Structure formats: structure tokens, C-alpha cells
Amino acid sequence: MPDNPKKPGLLDGLKSVLYGMAGHDMARFALKTRGSMEHLFILITMGDLLGIPILPPYYSLRLLPYVVPQISTWKRRMLREKDLTDALA
């Protein structure tokens, strides 16, 4: 006898529509804001990699183990050419 997984019903469809109307845009905005804040934090702490010394190296070195996984993507984003269409997205 085959097991049938639960088929989505009317209530599940309504939940999805309400989430799409109310929550999806807020969730995307929150993720975009979080990414921007993370990149700003890395710029402040590791700015001397780009020639922008903001914090003394002592504090940057203490934060280095937490920042290492994100340095490559941060450098790519900071050194990428900016365009007018980037501000629209």
C-alpha cells in the first residue's frame, strides 16, 4: 500500500498567499539589510585591506577569526564596478 504524502489544501494555499502578500517583501528587505550591515562591519574592521585604515590593527586582529569566511565575498563586492542599475535592485 503506497504512502501518500499530505496534499496541500486550501488552508495551506491561503497561508502561502498571505505570506507572499505580507511577509516575503519584509523578509527580503531584512536579508538585504543584514548583508549590507555585515559588509559595512567588515569595511570598518578590515578596511586596511583596501587601504582605508579606520580601526587600529589590534582590534582588527582580534576580530579576524570571525571575519575570515566572509573576506573573499566582501572584497569582490567592494571592488566591483558600480552602476546606476545596482541602486534600483
C-alpha positions, 0 to 999 in steps of 0.5 A: 500500500503506497504512502501518500504524502499530505496534499496541500489544501486550501488552508495551506494555499491561503497561508502561502498567499498571505505570506507572499502578500505580507511577509516575503517583501519584509523578509527580503528587505531584512536579508538585504539589510543584514548583508549590507550591515555585515559588509559595512562591519567588515569595511570598518574592521578590515578596511586596511585591506583596501587601504582605508585604515579606520580601526587600529590593527589590534582590534582588527586582529582580534576580530579576524577569526570571525571575519575570515569566511566572509573576506573573499565575498566582501572584497569582490563586492567592494571592488566591483564596478558600480552602476546606476542599475545596482541602486534600483535592485 
